[in-house]
Amino acid sequence: MPELPEVETLVRELEPRVTGRRIEKVILRWPRCVAVPSPHAFAQRIRGQTIRSLRRRGKFLWFALDQGALLIHLKMTGRLFLLSRPEPDAHARADFILNDGRILRFSDVRKFGRLYWVQDPEVILGALGPEPLDPHFGPEDLARRLSGRRGRLKALLLDQRVIAGVGNIYADEALWRARLHPMRPAASLSPAEIRRLWASLRAALRAGLRHHGTTIQWYRRPDGEAGAHQRYLRVYGRAGQPCPRCRTPIARLLLQGRSTYFCPVCQPPPA
């Protein structure tokens, strides 16, 4: 699933290319990808509107329009491409035809991704937690988000109401950097460990951004190119390979049905 670095990469690369462009036509090739409002109303309300800005909130792309906003959540296999001309795509779910003739295409193999038109984006985005890379988000803010919670550390990092934008890959990478076991109860962290987790989370996300995201299978940049961060992962997907720090084989466990990778020596299990 595209996480903060992948979605932010899309935003940074699309923003200068689509801002100021008018959406002349909306072609819904699979209308059920529209979550809000009805597919017909969605197309009607977006057609003729100009994209005023593009930003990210959590894992959402947020296109500010003349009226309201177009929100896109890519979920597991969603992609956004900017095409100069129509191209065959068996997985195309929606095309936004821009006034310069280019096509902003939403493609999604598994059909989990969703499109929204809302007058007020906070209706959808208001429940999200803080942005971990926000300059105003400090260790004390992370401590407050985790305070009193009985959940396991990785599960809370994946909870978008606690922190926005973090998913499976970067949670594993951050916990390895912080030397914290994914099953550690969040309430057991000391102030020093919380500071270490805060710094590690930001470092892991910034590394992903630096390499334009992680392409394990589905994620692509707007021009179709893959990200490069998969070459630099420390633990994710590396079960049985040596830990980059201590050379112990990386272990894998299932947490809430998701593969979780960690070093059993660098990240000691909870007592």
Secondary structure, DSSP 8 states (H G I E B T S, - for coil): ---HHHHHHHHHHHHHHHTT-BEEEEEESSGGGEEES-HHHHHHHHTT-BEEEEEEETTEEEEEESSSEEEEE-TTTEEEEEESS----TTEEEEEEETTS-EEEEEESSS--EEEEESSTHHHHTT----TT-TT--HHHHHHHHTT--SBHHHHHH-TTTSSS--HHHHHHHHHHHT--TTSBGGG--HHHHHHHHHHHHHHHHHHHHTT---SSS---TTS---SGGGG-SSTT-TTSB-TTT--B-EEEEETTEEEEE-TTTS----
